């Protein structure tokens, strides 16, 4: 059992007697399934590449873990809570998940029919802000105006405003990766449109933007297939990579400035491997934020090592009063 930062671990016997939830994080790269306790300590049970063949494999994995835990602990979980990258429908499942070769995954009905357990579904960033509020950077001071911003395959935001989760009519509020970016370059986003924030600063967009940057500046340079290649070049003080990442940092600072104006948060928690593994780039982005704000929020890297969405997905079970009623109206 892994305790979240700042919390003491309980013995396995104590944990076995406590309430627990099956938490699932369906990412564009990895599938994670864990047992999460009322304390928000968690035990990771499945970590593997997200299935790309038969999408029903995801459901089979979740059912198997729920049945295994019910048998071992002699009582069922209080719920199955899912965070997922991509657009979601709270009543059904995921639509157009990133990096996966299918248009939708129906989750709630199949899982409830096979397990008899209530199923809750959140976008990964909406789950991420809950994870930070109840177990991460915002938990100690109980931050009520908090943003969770992740730079991964795409860019997304989860927001708490005056303690309330900003959910939207379908659960997709916070798709800030698709705001216009302030730049002279017209790079194409994965959604097909030109000029979105995600087209420049996300893991999927950065390699395409690097090729465009070199082309428009008359620089001959080999193509890159992954953002980490650009960061590796920059760590070797390769001048083109350094100039390119300086431009990405300026665009990112513009995106952060927009979010500060839009949400007026007291804390922004930044997550995603691009930032966690390159703290110097994170600091560069912060240095470029427009200085005209009368109040600047605290901006920090997530302490949860990429597990904020997984942990936060269980909040609908453990802290239902903190969430919009629409999330519970779909539960029969």
Beta strands, then each sheet from edge to edge (+ up, - down):
strand 1: 20-26
strand 2: 30-37
strand 3: 42-49
strand 4: 80-84
strand 5: 87-88
strand 6: 93-95
strand 7: 104-106
strand 8: 119-123
strand 9: 146-151
strand 10: 155-161
strand 11: 164-165
strand 12: 267-271
strand 13: 298-301
sheet 1: 3+ 2- 1+ 4+ 8+
sheet 2: 5+ 6- 7+
sheet 3: 11+ 10- 9+ 12+ 13+
end
